[in-house]
């Protein structure tokens, strides 16, 4: 889905088409922004006292974050 959004913006001319040198960086950033935007949903569910929905969103976000770290671990340059 995130790739489709990127292609839509490229087709409309809102962003330039990626070259091979920055395509990995752009996808890494796009996925990270999508994961972080889940915080809005988590806070919304908290305000409505929908704790089960909040818990499901947190669990899904955590799983996506772990997958993101696994996929992009080499590019992160972590000391460990």
KETORBA-148727 format. One record per residue (C-alpha): residue in three letters; y, z negated, x; residue number from 1. Coordinates in nm, 4 decimals. Layout:
@r=ALA north=Y up=Z east=X k=NUM
...
This chain:
@r=UNK north=0.0000 up=0.0000 east=0.0000 k=1
@r=UNK north=0.2422 up=-0.0852 east=0.2783 k=2
@r=UNK north=0.1680 up=0.2475 east=0.4450 k=3
@r=UNK north=0.2474 up=0.4254 east=0.1192 k=4
@r=UNK north=0.5854 up=0.2535 east=0.0995 k=5
@r=UNK north=0.6621 up=0.3618 east=0.4551 k=6
@r=UNK north=0.5668 up=0.7214 east=0.3741 k=7
@r=UNK north=0.7850 up=0.7119 east=0.0624 k=8
@r=UNK north=1.0873 up=0.5983 east=0.2664 k=9
@r=UNK north=1.0179 up=0.8660 east=0.5284 k=10
@r=UNK north=0.9968 up=1.1368 east=0.2603 k=11
@r=UNK north=1.3255 up=1.0258 east=0.1033 k=12
@r=UNK north=1.4996 up=1.0243 east=0.4400 k=13
@r=UNK north=1.5800 up=0.6519 east=0.4288 k=14
@r=UNK north=1.4017 up=0.5977 east=0.7617 k=15
@r=UNK north=1.3072 up=0.8351 east=1.0390 k=16
@r=UNK north=0.9501 up=0.9446 east=1.0839 k=17
@r=UNK north=0.7755 up=0.7326 east=1.3415 k=18
@r=UNK north=0.6806 up=0.8593 east=1.6809 k=19
@r=UNK north=0.3589 up=0.7483 east=1.8428 k=20
@r=UNK north=0.5407 up=0.5006 east=2.0679 k=21
@r=UNK north=0.6916 up=0.2953 east=1.7843 k=22
@r=UNK north=0.4440 up=0.3484 east=1.5002 k=23
@r=UNK north=0.2374 up=0.0438 east=1.5982 k=24
@r=UNK north=0.5438 up=-0.1748 east=1.6229 k=25
@r=UNK north=0.6761 up=-0.0538 east=1.2876 k=26
@r=UNK north=0.3467 up=-0.1171 east=1.1072 k=27
@r=UNK north=0.3123 up=-0.4590 east=1.2708 k=28
@r=UNK north=0.6620 up=-0.5558 east=1.1551 k=29
@r=UNK north=0.6111 up=-0.4139 east=0.8055 k=30
@r=UNK north=0.2914 up=-0.6110 east=0.7524 k=31
@r=UNK north=0.4549 up=-0.9291 east=0.8858 k=32
@r=UNK north=0.7498 up=-0.8916 east=0.6471 k=33
@r=UNK north=0.5087 up=-0.8378 east=0.3559 k=34
@r=UNK north=0.3198 up=-1.1553 east=0.4471 k=35
@r=UNK north=0.6419 up=-1.3555 east=0.4791 k=36
@r=UNK north=0.7745 up=-1.2321 east=0.1443 k=37
@r=UNK north=0.4912 up=-1.4185 east=-0.0256 k=38
@r=UNK north=0.6945 up=-1.7341 east=0.0345 k=39
@r=UNK north=0.9176 up=-1.6261 east=-0.2552 k=40
@r=UNK north=0.6185 up=-1.6211 east=-0.4888 k=41
@r=UNK north=0.4928 up=-1.9538 east=-0.3575 k=42
@r=UNK north=0.8285 up=-2.1205 east=-0.4250 k=43
@r=UNK north=0.8503 up=-1.9575 east=-0.7690 k=44
@r=UNK north=0.5104 up=-2.0941 east=-0.8692 k=45
@r=UNK north=0.6091 up=-2.4360 east=-0.7344 k=46
@r=UNK north=0.9210 up=-2.4377 east=-0.9517 k=47
@r=UNK north=0.7111 up=-2.3551 east=-1.2607 k=48
@r=UNK north=0.4542 up=-2.6222 east=-1.1658 k=49
@r=UNK north=0.1797 up=-2.3582 east=-1.1579 k=50
@r=UNK north=-0.0110 up=-2.5297 east=-0.8816 k=51
@r=UNK north=-0.3281 up=-2.3231 east=-0.9118 k=52
@r=UNK north=-0.1322 up=-1.9981 east=-0.8798 k=53
@r=UNK north=0.0590 up=-2.1453 east=-0.5878 k=54
@r=UNK north=-0.2634 up=-2.2503 east=-0.4186 k=55
@r=UNK north=-0.4135 up=-1.9030 east=-0.4658 k=56
@r=UNK north=-0.1046 up=-1.7380 east=-0.3198 k=57
@r=UNK north=-0.1062 up=-1.9750 east=-0.0207 k=58
@r=UNK north=-0.4757 up=-1.9125 east=0.0465 k=59
@r=UNK north=-0.4327 up=-1.5355 east=0.0215 k=60
@r=UNK north=-0.1264 up=-1.5416 east=0.2459 k=61
@r=UNK north=-0.3063 up=-1.7549 east=0.5029 k=62
@r=UNK north=-0.6026 up=-1.5163 east=0.5085 k=63
@r=UNK north=-0.3677 up=-1.2189 east=0.5534 k=64
@r=UNK north=-0.1850 up=-1.4000 east=0.8342 k=65
@r=UNK north=-0.5120 up=-1.4706 east=1.0159 k=66
@r=UNK north=-0.6149 up=-1.1050 east=0.9809 k=67
@r=UNK north=-0.2702 up=-0.9978 east=1.1078 k=68
@r=UNK north=-0.3068 up=-1.2201 east=1.4151 k=69
@r=UNK north=-0.6596 up=-1.0877 east=1.4777 k=70
@r=UNK north=-0.5550 up=-0.7224 east=1.4511 k=71
@r=UNK north=-0.2343 up=-0.7500 east=1.6543 k=72
@r=UNK north=-0.3423 up=-1.0207 east=1.9018 k=73
@r=UNK north=-0.3184 up=-0.7912 east=2.2037 k=74
@r=UNK north=0.0424 up=-0.6982 east=2.1249 k=75
@r=UNK north=0.1590 up=-1.0571 east=2.0828 k=76
@r=UNK north=0.1439 up=-1.1483 east=2.4552 k=77
@r=UNK north=0.0418 up=-1.5060 east=2.3863 k=78
@r=UNK north=-0.0176 up=-1.7304 east=2.6899 k=79
@r=UNK north=-0.3632 up=-1.8391 east=2.5688 k=80
